[in-house]
Amino acid sequence: MDLSRRQFLYASGACVAAGAPFCGAALAADPKYPARPIEMIVPWGPGGGADQLARQVGKLAEPMLGQGMPVVNVPGGTGATGMAKLLAAPADGYSAAIYIADAHALLAGPNPRWQLSDITPAAVMIQAPSFIFVAQDSRFKTWADFEKEARANPSKLKVATLGFDSVDDFSLSYLAGKGIKVVQVPFSKPSERYISILGGHADALYEQAGDVGSFLNSKQMRPLLVFGKERFPDFKDIPCTYELGYQVALPQFRAVVLRAGTPAAALADFDQVMGKVAASAEYKKFLKDQIADPNSYLPASQSSAFLTQQLAEMKALAKPS
């Protein structure tokens, strides 16, 4: 284990998990799970897509669980601070976290502070492509306009992103390798990132459509490009990366994870509830409102393979060009 990961696990309290096997055994034998509220950790601030998902899942899951699912926002470190809180909790099924593609991207770096083996995916709840957006009155009418200027004036155009070593970074770095070089302007707070293109602080925004749905509906923003293998049904006139010859299409996903070592009985119960949430009419409407793939949901049995594949693609894009 490298030093940074050892320090992370120690700081998170995972090194004191000597009591976890006892807690796990007790839980596995307890037919009353959950016997108390299940904390839902959001490793991001309030108001963003991860927070919205947590609150929607909690609202729908609580009656099914017969217990509360309080949401706790723990922003910082592109999700690392919230993940530290999850890994500090006992592996007993009473702490879960919203785990998104940008936090997953940290594992593609040279010294990740946790590994995929430290968590147990319980469900993938949202999958949605990312876009390049501009303000409604932007001088860039099409992606071709934006690409032409980016090629003519390398590293001049500014694109608002979550930050470096994120999915945003990987995707834009790929385009840079193809001659479309822009300057990333990181904004850790979603609200600041969204309005950056409206106030002229950035020329474009890398984001998912659902997160800026209100701006799209009010005609304050419009998309230029979708990162995908095919055009997105809601924006049929917008070109996708693959049709333009750019083989980059990392989706933004949002999953729910537990600590590795969570008893199988607790995971099975949790998985069942997530499946019922995803199948509900209210959640399907939520996905539609989020402009996400209506077939986003993956159960625990498929989530691990999905995260493994996503990480492999991220590592490939993270390699120096």
CORRA-V761812 format. One record per backbone hydrogen bond with DSSP energy under -1.0 kcal/mol. NH is the residue of the N-H (numbers start at 1). CO is the residue of the C=O. If there is no record, write none. Layout:
nh & co
NH & CO
NH & CO
This chain:
nh & co
6 & 2
7 & 3
8 & 4
9 & 5
10 & 6
11 & 7
12 & 8
14 & 9
16 & 13
17 & 14
20 & 17
23 & 19
24 & 20
25 & 21
26 & 22
27 & 23
28 & 24
29 & 25
30 & 27
33 & 30
38 & 68
39 & 94
40 & 70
41 & 96
42 & 72
52 & 48
53 & 49
54 & 50
55 & 51
56 & 52
57 & 53
58 & 54
59 & 55
60 & 56
61 & 57
62 & 58
65 & 61
66 & 62
72 & 40
74 & 42
80 & 77
81 & 76
83 & 79
84 & 80
85 & 81
86 & 82
87 & 83
88 & 84
89 & 86
92 & 90
96 & 39
97 & 257
98 & 41
99 & 255
101 & 253
104 & 100
105 & 101
106 & 103
107 & 104
108 & 105
109 & 106
118 & 115
119 & 116
120 & 258
122 & 256
123 & 256
124 & 298
125 & 254
126 & 254
128 & 252
131 & 207
132 & 225
133 & 205
134 & 222
136 & 220
138 & 135
146 & 142
147 & 143
148 & 144
149 & 145
150 & 146
151 & 147
152 & 148
153 & 149
155 & 181
156 & 153
159 & 183
160 & 204
161 & 185
170 & 166
171 & 167
172 & 168
173 & 169
174 & 170
175 & 171
176 & 172
177 & 173
178 & 175
179 & 176
180 & 175
183 & 157
185 & 159
187 & 161
193 & 189
194 & 190
195 & 191
199 & 195
201 & 196
202 & 196
203 & 158
204 & 158
205 & 133
206 & 160
207 & 131
213 & 210
216 & 212
217 & 213
218 & 214
219 & 216
220 & 215
221 & 215
222 & 134
224 & 132
225 & 132
226 & 239
227 & 130
228 & 226
235 & 232
238 & 235
241 & 226
242 & 228
245 & 242
246 & 241
248 & 246
252 & 128
254 & 126
255 & 99
256 & 123
257 & 97
258 & 120
260 & 118
262 & 259
267 & 263
268 & 264
269 & 265
270 & 266
271 & 267
272 & 268
273 & 269
274 & 270
275 & 271
276 & 272
277 & 273
278 & 274
279 & 275
280 & 277
284 & 280
285 & 281
286 & 282
287 & 283
288 & 284
289 & 285
290 & 286
291 & 288
292 & 287
293 & 127
296 & 293
298 & 124
302 & 299
303 & 299
306 & 302
307 & 303
308 & 304
309 & 305
310 & 306
311 & 307
312 & 308
313 & 309
314 & 310
315 & 311
316 & 312
317 & 313
318 & 314
